[in-house]
Amino acid sequence: MTGANGDDGDGVARAPWIPGPRRSADDHADLTADLTASSAADRGEEPEEEKSGVEPEPEVPVLTHGVLKSLLGAWALSACSAGETRAVEDHLTACAPCADEALRLRDAVALLHEDRDLDLDPLLRSRVLENCLGRRPARIPVPDWVTPYDAETARLDALLRDIGESEWHAPVRLKWYEEDRIVRRKATVAAVIGHLFAVDGLVSTALGLDDPLGHGTPELSPTERTEAFWTGLDRPPNRSVRGPWREQSHTLIRTVSFAGRGVADLTVTYKDFALPLRDSLLERAFECWLHADDIANAVAYPYAPPSGPHLHGMIDLAARLLPAALANRRRAGLAAPA
């Protein structure tokens, strides 16, 4: 038997035996059989295998363990000759390590397919849910006006599930207005999720749920809530913030779904203004999409806009809020008279 160094046990090192070129396993007849059949045809004789009606058994070569192990890759790709295939498969019944390796190689070969985009269609979840609910309606369905928030939080959660540990600390540039000036803040992916978590707490408070910032903070504006959340952390936020944010969004959707129709007109206060819950969840869906896009740009992740009906609702909300926003700016002397 050949040793680990390539010797035959007598101390003399020899080069390992490497099989020579061979035909693909898809060509079931080997070259010798082709030549024999051709010669028999020239003599007008019937080939031996046709006479007997049974294909001849392949000749099984006697190969060392090292050579058989080196053939596992070719065997997994069905690139061995018939004799080598038989020799490898006989060996696999007696050698557990090679059998495990052969299974891994076969699994790897199964992944070899034509190139395609590995990113899931962002609308896949919505289509699957729509199909499922169409076949078997939910006992407590999610109201139509909640579905944009449901869809956008689910899409963002899918993005967060795909990124690695280091990408949670990727820099993200945020900007918002304080009075009439733009404030830019350097944040991370984790800090952005903390921002969404803190501001969604306004909706939680309106529904009588726990406020993630604790008692006594509902009167804070969204910007002040974000600052309070960031400064209240003992260390920079990391991927652990995903769990509380995800659970809070699920709780909001469940609570609203079980509450019935009247909850849509419940008031959500943003300190300086207020919105009915119906519009507040649409606004939260819009902000979730914007910050998901910020995160996607920071980690080079493909991210599509919301579905057409959901985007239409967000634009409609912005158009309805525009007159009141302009009136407030005029009262503050920040805009010209109408």
Secondary structure, DSSP 8 states (H G I E B T S, - for coil): ---TTSB-SSS-B-----------TTS-S-HHHHHHHHHHHHTT---HHHHHSS----------HHHHHHTHHHHHTT-S-HHHHHHHHHHHTT-HHHHHHHHHHHHHHHT-------S--TTHHHHHHHHHHHHS--SS---GGGHHHHHHHHHHHHHHHHS-TGGGG-EEEEEEEETTEEEEEEEEHHHHHHHHHHHHHHHHHHTT---TT-TT-TTS-HHHHHHHHHHT-SS---GGGHHHHHHHHHHHHHHHHHH-GGGGG-EEE-SS-EEEHHHHHHHHHHHHHHHHHHHHHHHT-------HHHHHHHHHHHHHHHHHHHHHHHHTTSS---
